[in-house]
């Protein structure tokens, strides 16, 4: 934030955009993945599914405990808004 001389909102917008770009790129790469033949394709799909579950699990975990959002974790989970000020 300070290094790039950004406001808090600009920093959050930057991180949000980068995250969206990475998720889109990941999904694009999954769609374009070439075939290596069986059983390699099946193993690759299992690995990709595991990676998808890991990311979903991390998000679920972050919204399940107060470690990241403090005492307001239930409010953040319900409203998807984080007060950073």
N, C-alpha and C positions, 0 to 999 in steps of 0.2 A: 504494500500500500504506500508506504513512505518512499520506497525506492522509485516507484513509478509516479509519485506525486498524485495519487488518486484519493478521492473521498471514499468513505466507507461504502456508499451506494455504488460508486463506480467500481470498486474492488469486487463487490458481490456480483455485479453485472458481468465483470470480466471472468470471474470463476464460473459463474453459471453458463456463460457462453462457451467457455473451454470444456466444461463437463458435457454440455450438449453436443459439441463437436466430437468429442471422444466417443460418446455413446453411438452417435450416427456412424462414425467411422468403423467402430467395432461391428455394428449390425451390417454395414455394407460389406465388410470383409467376410463376415459369416455367409452372406448370400453368394459371394463370388468365389468361395473356396472351391478349388477344383477337386475332382474325384481322384483318389489314390487306389480305388478298388477295394473290394471287401477282403478281409475284415478291417482293414485300416480305416475306411470311412466310418464304420460303426464305432470304432474306438475314438476317432476324432469327435464324432457327435456326442459321445458320452463325456469326453473332456470338456467340450464347449458347454454342454448342459451343466456340468459341475461348476464351471466358471460363472455361468448365469446364476446358479443357485447361491454361489459364494457372494456375489454382489448383492443379490436380493436379501440374503441373510445379514450382511453388514448393515444394510439400510434398516431392516427390521430391528436389529439389535440396537442401533443408534437411537431409535424411537421407542425403545422398550425400557431403557434405564436412564437415570438422571445424570449419568456421567457427562453427556454432551450438552444437555439442555437444562440441567439443574432441576429445581423444584417445579419448573413449568413444563416438564416433559409431556404431561398429558395434554396441556393446552397447545403446545407445539405440534404434537401428533394430530390433534383434532383440527387445527386451523392451518397447519403448514406455514406458519409465520414465526420467525425468530426475532426477538427484540435484542439488537446488538448495541444499542446506545446505552 
